[in-house]
């Protein structure tokens, strides 16, 4: 019985040491993903492309 308790203690100690000093996981970044509909640069390019596709008189170009 004493060997079983010693084994449990040894395993617990090994797990705690592994958690404390084992390989480090990469730190989580706090950068959030910006969707295309929230990205100001994307919206600016969409507006620019829409203005380019229309003629100077505001009508669509004939295809």
Secondary structure, DSSP 4 states (H G I P E B T S, - for coil): -HHHHHHHHHHHHHHHHHHHHSPPPPPPP-PPPPPTTT-HHHHHHHHHHHHHHB-TTSSBPP-
